[in-house]
Amino acid sequence: MYPFISTETYLTASQPALRLRPQLIATSILLTLTAFFSQGHQPKIRETASDGSKTWQVYDPASHQKATFYSEDDVRIWLENRYRQ
């Protein structure tokens, strides 16, 4: 009924291979939280197509800047310049 559910045997936390040390758990939580909170500052890029031509609309939440580009190369240049500042 659900193709993504496997009938394979799953390991449980009681098995030695999956017992994690507290340091590893803390590191994993810290990395997950860092990734979650840093996503808000990542640029947003949206590709649109109309009348056979493509455009890329970009938004930088850190500076609240918006721009529209007509080639992928221009978007790459914008991204590189954003990280150099």
GUDRENDREN-552893 format. One line per 5 residues: number of its first residue (from 1); for each residue z, x, y of C-alpha. Coordinates in Angstrom, 3 decimals, padded with zeros to 6 digits. Layout:
NUM	Z/X/Y | ...
//
This chain:
1	000.000/000.000/000.000 | 000.840/002.814/002.419 | -001.532/005.758/001.918 | 000.631/008.131/003.935 | 003.617/007.717/001.603
6	003.510/010.141/-001.278 | 005.008/009.594/-004.691 | 005.876/013.303/-004.916 | 009.439/014.424/-005.402 | 011.195/015.270/-002.145
11	013.784/017.963/-001.679 | 017.176/016.848/-000.501 | 019.611/018.565/001.840 | 021.917/019.253/-001.068 | 019.412/021.660/-002.564
16	020.057/025.305/-001.599 | 016.546/025.817/-000.201 | 017.196/023.328/002.568 | 020.728/024.279/003.582 | 020.391/025.618/007.104
21	022.775/027.866/008.867 | 024.311/026.457/012.067 | 022.475/029.118/014.111 | 019.093/027.924/012.852 | 019.972/024.313/013.547
26	021.098/025.143/017.096 | 017.940/027.181/017.726 | 015.752/024.385/016.419 | 017.461/021.823/018.647 | 017.176/024.106/021.682
31	013.459/024.719/021.094 | 012.811/021.005/020.637 | 014.649/020.107/023.843 | 012.905/022.862/025.805 | 009.494/021.638/024.652
36	010.412/018.038/025.471 | 011.609/018.746/029.010 | 008.850/021.206/029.900 | 006.102/018.694/029.066 | 006.765/016.887/032.340
41	005.407/019.850/034.288 | 002.256/020.332/032.250 | -001.010/019.419/033.974 | -002.693/016.212/032.907 | -006.448/016.369/032.302
46	-008.586/013.308/031.680 | -012.278/013.375/030.825 | -014.377/010.428/031.944 | -018.038/009.631/031.475 | -020.115/007.243/033.517
51	-023.865/006.973/034.015 | -024.382/009.853/031.592 | -022.356/012.373/033.612 | -018.933/013.698/032.744 | -016.092/014.364/035.156
56	-012.620/015.761/034.623 | -009.721/014.411/036.620 | -006.709/016.704/036.775 | -003.196/016.147/038.024 | -000.481/018.741/038.525
61	002.934/017.005/038.418 | 004.685/020.120/039.734 | 002.741/020.100/043.029 | 001.470/016.480/042.953 | -002.091/017.734/043.440
66	-005.081/015.775/042.153 | -008.638/017.012/041.771 | -011.937/016.015/040.185 | -014.265/018.534/038.565 | -017.795/018.240/037.250
71	-017.676/021.047/034.668 | -015.248/022.346/032.078 | -015.527/025.819/033.578 | -014.204/024.534/036.895 | -011.231/022.984/035.094
76	-010.507/026.304/033.354 | -010.626/028.140/036.694 | -008.253/025.575/038.202 | -005.837/026.018/035.280 | -005.944/029.824/035.523
81	-005.293/029.719/039.266 | -002.435/027.277/038.747 | -000.630/029.732/036.465 | -001.260/032.713/038.754 | 000.591/031.102/041.656
//
